[in-house]
Structure formats: structure tokens, C-alpha cells
Amino acid sequence: MQFNLALAKSCVPHSKTWAVVKANAYGHGLNNGMRGFAAADGLALIELESAVQLRELGWTKPILLLEGFFQPEDLKIIKEYRLETVVHCEEQLEILEKSADAIGLEVHLKMNSGMNRLGLKPAQFRKAFERLAACKSVKKIALITHFANAEFATHGVLSVAEQMRVFQETSKNLPGERSCANSAAILMHQDMQGDWIRPGIMLYGASPGGKSAAELGLKPAMRLESEIIGIQNVLPGEAMGYGSLFVAERTMRIGVVACGYADGYPRHAPSGTPVLVEGSKTQVLGRISMDMMNVDLTSVPDAHIGSKVILWGDSLPIDEVARAAGTIGYELMCALTPRVRRIPA
């Protein structure tokens, strides 16, 4: 984590850094994220209760709520725990204007510069800024947007350059710090930065797209590890697992690994998804069960009960596993369930 954070900061040395720790620090554990990103200038996340937890764990630097607040009552917590909040819609503006007991808030007004997810349209943005500036509950206003296609050098529908143009033209002469760049923009569009950057997936060692994590110079922060708990010898014509999806064409030695979809491993991962057993690459066979999966040990003759299995990590990139499973590394990290023990490095 520390290595990847240092890389992000080196890409944009004159910007401050929000390290994004939403979704339980992308599945790594909130406490692990807080310790790993101690050198960040602030932490950013979605969940109000996790922001409170960060304060209780001892984080004293800024904390930003990336989706803002959802109820008027949230403002009391935001004020009490010294949180900063995104404002992205008319309803949030109205709540702030009516608030009488949350004074001195630091808000980040979000522009929808073309992604059409969260944010105020450019035509609404300056008026919204004026309303916030007149709001007694607001002490400071920053400006923020989010890129849809930063993993591409250019894009036929919506490029980073076009979104940046809209953001800059609409916010021209407005005071306040700017925050635009996600992981892909930090790595691939270093001319499209602001006062703050917001690295997320790159901090955990997976690729935001465009190039592999290794090509981008990233190091994995997570290793998902289990072991062999059973071995079966399967004859030609025999099937294995629920649905009998894999039928052996030859005599095979099959290992049963203690990991399944209840741990967060994707149930839809097909036969052929790579795993490492005793350091040798092999593959998943058949359907992933709740608590177990089958892997091919035919080419790993030394494998035995208790053999170490790496499902992803430094020797098996999470993005390679994700591609085989038809998903992205983000989902694999975030899907890990609480019963998976997280051991700090």
C-alpha cells in the first residue's frame, strides 16, 4: 500500500492526495488502509459509519464523504467528527440551506462533466456555488468532478480532455481547490490534475485499465491464500462438482481448496481460471461451491493435503484472475467477505 501511494504522489508531486478507502478499503480492511496510507493528506470513502470509525481509530487528517450525506441528521455527525462532504444534488443543497446546527462545514461541490452519474450539470453549477457561498452552514467550498474514461488516451464518446475542458470552463474564476483525477488519470493523464488527486484501485496494486498493474509499476497489496483440504483421483468420463460442469477426458488428480463464493471468490469463475498450488500454475475445474473449489493437480505431483494455494497475489495478478472470471480486480477485492481473515503484512 505504501509503495503504491508513493507512486501516486510521485506522478503528481504538487497535488495533495485523498487515498480512497471506500468498501472497507477495497476489501483490505479499514484499519489496514488507514495504517497503509498514513502518508496521505486525507482519506476518502462513502460510508458515514466508516468515517466515524476512522476518527475513533485515531485518524486526525481530513476525511471526505464522496457521496455526501443522505439525511439532515447526518450533518450533526459530519460536524462532530470533522468530516468533509461532497454536495452533488439539489436535495443536498436544500438540506444545507435549512440546516441551523451544522456550522462551519467544508463541502466539495461536484460537477457532472459528462459521466452522468453524480453531480450538478454545468448549467446548474455556478448557481449552486453561489447558494453554497451564501449558506451559513458552509465555511469552505472545493470543486470536484470524476472522469468516465481515464484509462484511454482518447475516447470517441467522452474523453478526459473534454471533461476537463467542461470542468475548467464552467468553474473559471470560482475560488476553491480542485479535485479531478482518479487512478487512471493519475497514471495516464498527468496533465489533467488538480490541487488534490483521488487514487483508489492503484493503491491496492490492481490496474485501473489500459495497461497491466506491472506495466504501470504497481505492487499488489493483497494475497488471497488457502490450502488443499482434499484430493480425488478422477477417471475419464467422471464429472465433478455441482452441475457436473467439468467431465474428465483423462485420468486426473483433483485438489479441493478451502475457498468458495461465501468467501467472496466469484461463483461464475469458469474452468481454466488460474490458481497457484505449491508455486505452480494450474486451474480451477468445475463450478465454485460455497466453501470449496476444485483445482487440477495433475501437473503438480508434489501437492498434498495442506499444500498452499494462491488464488491471487504477488505471484498471480488479481487482474489475470479477474479477466478469466469475466470481471475486474475491483470486484474481486471488494467481494471478500468478513469470514476471510485479513493479516497485515
Stockholm file with secondary structure:
# STOCKHOLM 1.0

chainA/1-345         MQFNLALAKSCVPHSKTWAVVKANAYGHGLNNGMRGFAAADGLALIELESAVQLRELGWTKPILLLEGFFQPEDLKIIKEYRLETVVHCEEQLEILEKSADAIGLEVHLKMNSGMNRLGLKPAQFRKAFERLAACKSVKKIALITHFANAEFATHGVLSVAEQMRVFQETSKNLPGERSCANSAAILMHQDMQGDWIRPGIMLYGASPGGKSAAELGLKPAMRLESEIIGIQNVLPGEAMGYGSLFVAERTMRIGVVACGYADGYPRHAPSGTPVLVEGSKTQVLGRISMDMMNVDLTSVPDAHIGSKVILWGDSLPIDEVARAAGTIGYELMCALTPRVRRIPA
#=GR chainA/1-345 SS CHHHHHHHHHHSTTSEEEEECHHHHHTTCHHHHHHHTTTSSEEEESCHHHHHHHHHHTCCSCEEETTCCSSTTHHHHHHHTTCEEEECSHHHHHHHHHCSSCCSEEEEEEBCSSSCSSSBCHHHHHHHHHHHHTCTTEEEEEEECCCSCTTSSCCSSCCHHHHHHHHHHHTTTCCSCEEEECHHHHHHCTTSCCSEECCCGGGGTCCCSSSCTTTTTCCCCCCEEEEEEEEEEECTTCEESGGGCEECSSCEEEEEESCCTTTTCCTTCCTTCEEEETTEEEEEESCCCSSCEEEECTTCTTCCTTCEEEEEBTTBCHHHHHHHTTSCHHHHHHHCCTTSCCCCC
#=GC SS_cons         CHHHHHHHHHHSTTSEEEEECHHHHHTTCHHHHHHHTTTSSEEEESCHHHHHHHHHHTCCSCEEETTCCSSTTHHHHHHHTTCEEEECSHHHHHHHHHCSSCCSEEEEEEBCSSSCSSSBCHHHHHHHHHHHHTCTTEEEEEEECCCSCTTSSCCSSCCHHHHHHHHHHHTTTCCSCEEEECHHHHHHCTTSCCSEECCCGGGGTCCCSSSCTTTTTCCCCCCEEEEEEEEEEECTTCEESGGGCEECSSCEEEEEESCCTTTTCCTTCCTTCEEEETTEEEEEESCCCSSCEEEECTTCTTCCTTCEEEEEBTTBCHHHHHHHTTSCHHHHHHHCCTTSCCCCC
//
